[in-house]
Amino acid sequence: MDLVRIFDTTLRDGEQSPGFSMNTADKIRLARQLAALKVDVIEAGFRLRRMATLKQFKKVAQEVRTVPIAALARAKKDDVNAAIEALKPAAAPRLHIFLATSDLHLRVKLKMTREQALEAIGSMIRYGRQHVGEVEFSPRMPGGPTSVFCARLRVAVDAGATVLNLPTRWDTRLPEEYGAMFTKVREYLGDPQGIALSAHCHDDLGMAVANSLAAIRAGVRQIECTINGIGERAGNASLEEVVVALAGAQGQLRGYDGHSHARAFPTSRMLTEITGAQVAPNKAIVGANAFAHEAGIHQDGIIKNPLTYEIISPQMVGVPARFDGPGKHSGRNALRMTLRDLGYEPSDTELAEVL
């Protein structure tokens, strides 16, 4: 079966956003919940040369044995060695190597030539494959001519990378542009056997989920995302939105493999409890208003048949119940139900007076 894999990076990219740092106990607790949610990979950390971070990562890898654990490293030997050390306790380790490969990043940040970048990509992936069976490569902020960019991916494949992860970049911020990038990459590489393409989208323009779905249409079979969409800047693609979108679009988007939707809301609330950062009420799937109705017309429709105004049931994602409480815009039917829930059976005259 052609599956879309969910790569959760809440513990890595999510934690890198201001105010979202987690202690070891919190990380283990959330990692266990992610395993129960049946994600396919958990990226558990970065900057593993720091002893405290290394110890924390190892604890997570020791405690969570049912899901592959990924460690992020720059294409530098010291970083890669630290990641390899961190992954030793993991039952199914994945090494995730990245290099910012755009000409701007090479020139301004890394002080590297294109040739030096190719050498770093190839040598570090080959070295990583000597120690870890699965290596993912990410060209952070890819750019430059398409042929140059794709040549870097070819080097990664030839060196032994098994997953190629392409983040959204400044010139692929819209879904059609992002999807087209993957189409070009597939044409250039020729869909080599055993190589998966991955999408990593940030929400700078509010389109991380849309871009992720466009990538799937273009042949991507791994989506990198986070609980509640937390992450650098405006955040990442929201895991709960991606998996529910996939569940509702199996006729159009192949590959959904039955992630445990009913744990989405409890997982979201667990993250909120750990970080103290509240989810916006209008957040899709897990926001307080995602299944709330105040307008009388909507409440009446929901009472008669929830499908009139809801594309999924709250129970599907683990929300205990919808909120249809009375408010400024409520009508008779919703008010009557509320009063019944409180133990009252009003007459029509009493109901009119209360309304």
Buried (B, 14 or more C-beta within 10 A) or exposed (E): EEBBBBBBBBBBBBBBBEEBEBEBEBBBBBBBBBBBBBBBBBBBBBBBBEEEBBEBBBBBBBBBEEBBBBBBBBBBBEBBBBBBBBBEBBEBBBBBBBBBBBBEBBEEEBEBEBEEBBBBBBBBBBBBBEBBEBBBBBBBBBBBEBEBBBBBBBBBBEBBBBBBBBBBBEEBBBBEBBBBBBEBBBEBBEEEEEBBBBBBBBBBEEBBBBBBBBBBBBBBBBBBBBBBBBBBEEBBBBBBBBBBBBBBBEEEBBBBBEBBBEBBBBBBBBBBEBBEEEBEEEBBBBBBEBBBBBBBBBBBBBBEEBEEBBEBEBBBBBBEEBBBBBBEEBBBBBBBBBBEEEEEEBEEEEBEEBB
